[in-house]
């Protein structure tokens, strides 16, 4: 029996946030944690956010990375690792693609 969630996005976001440091956490693990099929999770996410499951996870990770870059002195590599990226170059490319500027720019903003 599937649990009834009053706020699907809040629950999904909390699950992703609890797994920030787990590089292997992805759509299958999110679906399992939500106790929903992959197609049902995908449908609900697209309906409510316009993002696929992997895009949703990536967006939450990069939002947290931006926050860490602005509010801490951690290196870009450390931040990448803290939000589930083991490759700092891939992290930088993903960050730049979403925000339109490199992670190092966050340091200039906060300085």
C-alpha positions in Angstrom: 0.0 0.0 0.0 1.4 3.4 -1.0 1.6 6.1 1.7 -0.5 9.3 1.1 1.6 12.4 1.1 0.1 15.8 1.7 3.0 17.5 0.0 4.8 15.2 -2.4 7.5 17.8 -3.3 8.4 18.5 0.3 8.8 14.8 1.0 10.8 14.2 -2.1 13.0 17.2 -1.5 13.7 16.1 2.1 14.7 12.6 0.9 17.1 14.1 -1.6 18.5 16.5 1.0 19.1 13.6 3.4 21.2 11.8 0.8 23.4 14.8 -0.4 26.6 13.1 0.2 25.6 9.8 -1.5 26.9 10.0 -5.0 25.0 6.9 -6.0 21.7 8.3 -4.9 19.5 8.7 -7.9 16.0 8.1 -9.3 15.7 4.4 -8.3 16.6 5.2 -4.7 14.2 8.2 -4.6 11.4 6.0 -6.0 12.1 3.3 -3.4 12.1 5.8 -0.6 8.8 7.3 -1.8 7.4 3.8 -2.2 6.2 4.7 -5.7 7.0 3.4 -9.2 9.5 5.3 -11.3 6.8 6.2 -13.8 4.5 7.6 -11.1 7.3 9.6 -9.5 8.3 10.9 -12.9 4.8 11.9 -13.8 4.2 13.7 -10.5 7.6 15.6 -10.8 7.0 16.7 -14.3 3.4 17.7 -13.5 4.5 19.8 -10.5 8.0 21.0 -11.4 8.5 20.4 -15.2 11.7 18.5 -14.2 12.5 14.8 -14.7 13.5 12.8 -11.7 17.3 13.2 -12.4 16.8 16.9 -13.1 14.9 17.4 -9.8 17.7 15.7 -7.9 20.4 17.7 -9.7 18.6 21.0 -9.1 18.3 20.4 -5.3 22.0 19.4 -5.1 23.1 22.5 -7.0 20.9 24.8 -5.0 22.6 23.4 -1.8 26.0 23.8 -3.5 25.3 27.4 -4.3 24.3 28.0 -0.7 27.5 26.3 0.6 29.7 28.3 -1.8 28.2 31.6 -0.7 28.0 30.9 3.0 31.1 28.8 3.8 34.8 28.7 3.0 34.8 25.2 1.6 36.7 24.7 -1.6 34.8 24.0 -4.8 35.9 20.4 -4.6 34.7 20.0 -1.0 31.3 21.5 -1.9 31.0 19.2 -4.9 31.8 16.2 -2.7 29.3 17.4 0.0 26.4 17.5 -2.6 27.1 14.2 -4.2 29.6 14.9 -7.0 32.9 13.0 -7.0 34.2 14.9 -10.1 34.7 18.6 -9.5 35.0 19.3 -13.2 31.6 17.7 -13.9 30.2 19.6 -10.9 31.5 22.9 -12.4 30.0 22.2 -15.8 26.7 21.2 -14.3 26.7 24.3 -12.1 27.5 26.6 -14.9 24.9 25.1 -17.1 22.1 25.7 -14.5 23.2 29.1 -13.2 25.0 30.6 -16.2 28.2 31.3 -14.2 30.9 29.1 -12.7 30.9 28.1 -9.0 33.9 30.4 -8.3 31.6 33.3 -9.1 29.7 32.6 -5.9 32.8 33.5 -3.9 33.0 36.9 -5.7 29.3 37.6 -4.9 29.8 36.8 -1.2 33.1 38.7 -0.9 
